[in-house]
Amino acid sequence: KSVSAIGRCAVKLERAAERCIGVLLELIQTKVNYVVQESVIVIKDIFRRYPNRYESIIATLCDNLDTLDEPLAKASMIWIIGEYAERIDNADELLDNFLETFEEEDPAVQLQLLTATVKCFLKNPEDTQDMVQKVLDLATEESDNPDLRDRGFIYWRLLSTDPEAAKLVVLGDKPVIEDDTFKLEPNLLNTLIGQIATLSSIYHKPPEAFVVRTSGRGVMNLGAVDSTDAIEEGDEEEDYEDDDEEGDDEGGGQGDNGVDLLDMDGMGLGDEPAGDEDLFGVGPKAEQEARMVKVCPADKSGGIDVYAGYHQVNGKVLMELEFHNISCATPVGNLAIQLNKNAFGLSPANQQVVLSPPVASGSRGKTSIQLIANRSMLAPVANAGVPANPQIQIAVKNMGTNQVFYFAANFNLEAMFSSDGTMDRTAFIDMWKSIDDGKEVYSTISDLPASSVSIDEVQAKFAMYNIFFIARRQAMEGQEVVYFSMKTLTGMEFLAELTFKNGVNACKVCIKTENASYSQLAKTAVENLLRL
C-alpha cells in the first residue's frame, strides 16, 4: 500500500513525479519480490500519466523480470514492453519468454501478451512474424476465453486485411490518465460522503439525479379531498427518499399515505390560479426555434451541404432546409422534394421548392417547406407498444443538375403539438386515472440549464411549444410536481408529470398516454425542451 501511495502521489502531483520515480527505483533495487511487483504496477500508471518522460528507467524494470509472478505485475510489465518495443532492443525475446507459459497465465496476462505482441509486430514486422502468428494461434484456437478469442480474431482480421488500419487501432494515441480527486464540486462531494454505501457513491451523483419510480407506481385511488376527485400515489415518497417513517407520518399508514395530485396547497379544482397570471402564466407567444442538424454532406449531394430542422409557426408544421453550396457550379434554385411514409403521416404541401435568390457556389440559402398530415403517408407501427421511428426519409432532386440525393432527418414531436391541447383539471385527472400504469415512461434529466430549474420559466417555455400547464403542487422534502398536457395535430394526447426538488439541478419526467408507441417520442420532446 505504501508503494501504491507513492504512485498515486506521482500521478496526482506533477511536481512530485520525479522524486517519486527516484524512490520507486530505490525500492526496486531492494529486490524484495512484492515491493518490485507493486513498483512495476504503479510505474505503468506513471508512464501513462507522463508519456515520453521517464522511459529511461525501462532498462531497470527489464532487469527484474524474473521476480514477477503476480498477474497484475506481469500484465503491467508486458504493457510497458509492448508500448515501448521500439526502445527495447530485445523486446521480442522478452515477450517470447512470456509466451512459453501463455496457456497457464492469468487471462489478464494473456490479453496483454496478445496486444503487446501485435504492437511489437507492427513496429518490427521483419523479426516478429513467427511470434505474432504463434500468439494469434494460441488466442483463437487453443483458448476457451471468449474475450481473448474475440480480440485475437479482431487483430487477425485487421492484420490480414489492412495493416495501416491495424496501426491506427493498436498504436493510436491513448488518453492520458488523470486524477479526478478534485473534479467534484465541494457541495456535491459533501452530499456523496453522506451517501456512502449507496449507489450515489458509485455514480458520483446525488440520488435525485438517477432514482426514478419503478413500474409498480402504486394503486391509483379515487381519493377525496374536499369532496373533489384526486389521484393518490402510494409511492410518491420513493421518488427522492426511502424513509418509511416519514411516509407514515404524512399519510397515517403504509397503504393510505396518498396526497392530492392537483391539490396545489389546498386549491380545489374550481379555484383559479393565484395572482394576475393567466392560466399558462406567459405573455405573448414567441416563435419556436428549429434546431438545425447537418443531414447530408456535400460529397453525397453534388457539392451541397444540407441542414434540416423542424418547428411550428402559426399552427403550421415547417421543415427548414438550409443549403450550403460548397462546390456545385450550378446555382441551387429549383428543387423537387418527396418524403417517404413516416410515423407522423407528414408530406410536403408543395413538392416544388424555389430558392430566391439561387444559392451560388460559396454561398448559402434557406427555405421553409410546410408539412401537412396525410393519413395515406402514415407508416404503420410494427407492433403495439414498439416505439415509433422518429426518422423521416427525404429525397431531393436538384432541377438544375438533375441529381437526386437522399437523406433522413429525425422529426421532433414538439413541432407537431396543437394549440388546442389544453384541458381542464377534472378531465386531466379522469384521463390520468383511465390510462394503465404500464403505459407510463420515465426518465431523469440532470445538468439542466438555469432556465429549466425554475418552474415558472419551464412553464413559459413549454407554452411556446403548445405544452399546456395544468397544475403544480408541493410534495415532500422540498419537491414540487408540475402537470402538463399536449395534443398532436393528429389528435394524440399526452399527459406529463415533472418533478423538481429545491437545490437539485435535475428533473424527473413521466409521460402517460394511450398512444404507447409514441410515448418515447413525447418524452424525448419534453427532454429536448428542458435542455434548451
Residue pairs with C-beta under 8 A, 6 or more apart in sequence:
3 24
3 27
3 35
3 38
3 39
3 42
4 38
4 41
4 42
6 20
6 23
6 24
6 42
7 20
7 24
7 41
7 42
7 43
7 45
7 46
8 42
8 179
9 16
9 20
10 16
10 17
10 20
10 21
10 42
10 46
10 49
11 17
11 45
11 46
11 49
11 177
11 179
12 179
12 181
14 50
17 46
17 49
17 50
17 53
17 54
18 54
20 46
21 43
21 46
21 54
21 57
24 39
24 42
24 43
25 57
25 60
27 35
27 36
27 39
28 35
28 36
28 39
28 40
28 60
28 61
28 64
30 36
31 64
31 67
33 67
33 69
34 70
36 64
36 67
36 68
36 73
37 67
37 68
37 69
37 70
37 72
37 73
38 73
40 61
40 64
40 68
40 73
40 76
40 77
40 80
41 72
41 73
41 76
43 54
43 57
43 61
43 76
43 80
44 76
44 77
44 79
44 80
45 177
46 54
47 54
47 55
47 80
47 83
48 174
48 176
48 177
49 176
49 177
49 178
51 176
55 84
55 87
58 80
58 84
58 87
58 88
61 77
61 80
62 81
62 88
62 94
65 77
65 94
65 97
68 74
68 77
71 105
71 106
71 108
71 109
72 108
74 98
74 105
74 106
74 109
74 112
75 106
75 108
75 109
75 111
75 112
78 95
78 98
78 109
78 112
78 113
78 116
79 112
79 115
79 116
81 88
81 91
81 94
81 95
81 116
81 120
82 91
82 95
82 112
82 115
82 116
82 117
82 118
82 119
82 120
83 116
83 119
84 91
85 91
85 92
85 116
85 119
85 120
85 123
85 124
86 123
86 124
88 94
91 120
91 124
92 120
92 124
92 127
92 128
92 131
95 113
95 116
95 117
95 120
95 131
96 131
98 105
98 109
98 113
99 113
99 117
99 131
99 134
99 135
99 138
102 110
102 113
102 135
102 138
103 138
103 142
103 143
105 113
107 145
107 147
107 148
110 139
110 143
110 145
110 148
111 147
111 148
111 151
113 135
114 135
114 136
114 139
114 148
114 151
114 152
114 155
115 151
115 155
115 170
117 128
117 131
117 132
117 135
118 132
118 135
118 155
118 159
118 166
118 170
119 170
119 171
120 128
120 131
120 132
121 128
121 129
121 131
121 132
121 159
122 163
122 166
122 167
122 170
122 171
123 171
132 159
135 152
136 152
136 155
136 156
139 148
139 149
139 151
139 152
140 149
140 152
140 153
140 156
143 149
143 152
155 166
155 170
158 165
158 166
158 169
158 170
159 166
184 192
184 204
188 204
188 206
191 200
191 206
192 200
192 201
192 204
192 206
195 201
195 206
195 207
198 207
199 207
199 210
200 206
200 207
203 209
203 210
205 446
206 504
206 506
207 240
208 240
208 444
208 501
208 504
208 506
209 444
209 446
209 504
209 506
210 444
210 446
211 238
211 239
211 240
211 444
212 239
212 442
212 443
212 444
212 508
213 235
213 238
213 239
213 442
213 508
213 510
214 235
214 238
215 437
215 438
215 440
216 235
217 233
217 235
217 437
217 440
218 233
218 234
218 235
219 234
220 231
220 232
220 233
220 432
220 433
220 437
221 231
221 232
221 234
221 258
222 229
222 433
223 229
223 230
223 231
223 232
223 258
223 260
224 230
225 260
225 263
226 266
226 268
228 268
228 269
228 270
229 269
229 426
229 429
229 430
230 260
230 261
230 262
230 263
230 429
231 260
231 261
231 262
231 429
231 432
231 433
232 258
232 259
232 260
232 261
233 258
233 259
233 261
234 255
234 257
234 258
236 258
236 259
236 475
236 476
237 243
237 246
237 247
237 250
237 257
237 476
239 475
239 479
239 499
239 508
240 476
240 477
240 479
240 501
241 476
241 477
244 254
246 476
246 477
247 254
247 257
248 254
248 257
250 257
250 259
250 476
251 257
251 258
251 259
259 473
259 475
260 473
261 429
261 432
261 471
261 473
261 481
261 483
262 269
262 425
262 428
262 429
262 470
262 471
262 473
262 483
263 473
264 271
264 471
264 472
264 473
265 473
265 474
267 274
267 471
269 424
269 425
269 426
269 429
273 279
273 281
279 422
279 469
280 459
280 460
280 463
280 468
280 469
281 456
281 459
281 460
281 463
281 469
282 459
282 460
282 463
282 464
285 463
285 464
286 464
287 311
287 313
287 464
288 311
288 312
288 313
288 414
288 415
288 464
288 465
289 311
289 532
290 309
290 310
290 311
290 318
290 320
290 415
291 309
291 412
291 528
292 307
292 308
292 309
292 320
292 322
293 307
293 308
293 309
293 409
293 410
294 305
294 306
294 307
295 306
295 307
295 308
295 394
295 407
295 408
295 409
296 304
296 305
296 306
296 405
296 406
296 407
297 305
298 304
298 305
298 324
298 326
298 327
300 405
300 407
301 396
301 398
301 403
301 405
301 407
302 328
302 398
302 401
302 403
302 405
303 325
303 326
303 327
303 328
303 329
303 361
304 323
304 324
304 325
304 326
304 328
304 332
304 359
304 398
305 323
305 324
305 326
306 321
306 322
306 323
306 324
306 396
306 405
306 407
307 321
307 322
307 323
307 324
308 319
308 320
308 321
308 322
308 394
308 407
308 409
309 319
309 320
309 409
310 317
310 318
310 319
310 320
310 371
310 409
310 411
310 412
310 415
311 318
311 320
311 415
312 318
312 415
312 416
312 417
312 465
312 466
313 368
315 418
315 419
316 370
317 346
317 370
317 371
317 372
317 373
317 415
317 416
317 489
318 368
318 369
318 370
318 371
318 415
319 348
319 368
319 369
319 371
319 409
320 366
320 367
320 368
320 369
321 353
321 366
321 367
321 368
321 369
322 364
322 365
322 366
323 332
323 355
323 359
323 364
323 365
323 366
323 367
324 364
325 331
325 332
325 359
325 360
325 361
325 362
325 363
325 364
325 365
326 361
326 362
327 361
328 361
328 398
328 401
329 361
330 398
330 400
330 401
331 358
331 359
331 360
331 361
331 400
332 355
332 358
332 359
332 365
332 398
332 400
333 354
333 355
333 356
333 357
333 358
333 359
333 399
333 400
334 352
334 353
334 354
334 355
334 398
334 399
334 400
335 352
335 353
335 354
335 355
335 396
335 397
335 398
335 399
336 351
336 352
336 353
336 396
336 397
336 399
337 348
337 351
337 353
337 369
337 394
337 395
337 396
337 397
338 348
338 351
338 394
338 395
338 396
339 346
339 347
339 348
339 371
339 377
339 392
339 393
339 394
339 395
340 379
340 392
340 393
340 394
340 395
341 377
341 378
341 379
342 377
342 378
342 379
342 389
342 391
342 392
342 393
342 411
343 378
343 379
343 381
343 388
343 389
343 390
343 411
343 517
343 518
344 373
344 378
344 392
344 411
344 413
344 416
344 490
345 373
345 374
345 375
345 376
345 377
345 378
345 379
345 490
346 371
346 372
346 373
346 374
346 377
346 392
346 411
347 371
347 372
347 374
347 377
348 369
348 370
348 371
348 372
349 369
349 370
349 371
349 372
350 369
350 370
353 367
353 369
354 367
355 365
355 367
357 365
358 365
359 365
373 489
373 490
379 389
381 388
381 517
384 516
384 517
385 516
385 517
386 517
387 517
387 518
387 519
387 520
387 521
388 517
388 518
388 520
388 521
390 410
390 411
390 412
390 413
390 521
390 524
391 408
391 409
391 410
391 411
392 408
392 409
392 410
392 411
393 406
393 407
393 408
394 406
394 407
394 408
394 409
395 404
395 405
395 406
396 404
396 405
396 406
396 407
397 403
397 404
398 404
398 405
412 524
412 525
412 528
413 488
413 518
413 521
413 522
413 524
413 525
414 465
414 466
414 467
414 525
414 526
414 528
414 529
416 488
416 489
416 490
417 465
417 466
417 467
417 486
417 487
417 488
417 489
417 525
418 466
418 486
418 487
418 488
418 489
419 466
420 487
421 466
421 467
421 468
421 485
421 486
421 487
421 488
421 493
422 468
422 470
422 485
423 431
423 468
423 470
423 485
425 470
425 471
428 470
428 471
428 483
428 485
428 495
431 493
431 495
432 495
432 512
435 495
435 512
435 513
435 514
439 512
439 513
439 514
439 516
439 519
440 510
440 511
440 512
440 519
441 510
441 511
441 519
441 520
441 523
442 508
442 509
442 510
443 508
443 509
443 523
443 527
444 506
444 507
444 508
444 509
445 452
445 506
445 507
445 508
445 509
445 527
445 530
445 531
446 505
446 506
447 505
447 506
448 505
448 506
448 507
448 530
448 531
449 531
449 532
451 457
451 458
451 461
451 532
452 458
452 461
452 507
452 530
452 531
452 532
453 500
453 505
455 472
455 480
455 482
455 500
458 482
458 498
458 530
459 469
459 482
461 529
461 532
462 468
462 469
462 484
462 529
463 469
465 525
465 529
466 486
466 487
467 484
467 485
467 486
467 496
467 526
467 529
468 484
468 485
468 486
469 482
469 483
469 484
470 483
470 484
470 485
471 482
471 483
472 480
472 481
472 482
472 483
473 480
473 481
474 480
475 481
475 499
477 501
478 501
478 502
478 503
479 499
479 500
479 501
479 502
480 499
480 500
480 501
480 502
481 497
481 498
481 499
481 500
482 497
482 498
482 499
482 500
483 495
483 496
483 497
483 498
484 495
484 496
484 498
485 493
485 494
485 495
485 496
486 493
486 494
486 496
486 522
487 493
487 494
492 513
492 515
492 518
493 513
493 514
493 515
494 511
494 512
494 513
494 515
494 518
494 519
494 522
495 511
495 512
495 513
496 509
496 510
496 511
496 512
496 522
496 526
497 509
497 510
497 512
498 507
498 508
498 509
498 510
498 526
499 507
499 508
499 510
500 507
507 530
509 523
509 526
509 527
509 530
511 519
511 522
511 523
511 526
512 519
513 519
513 522
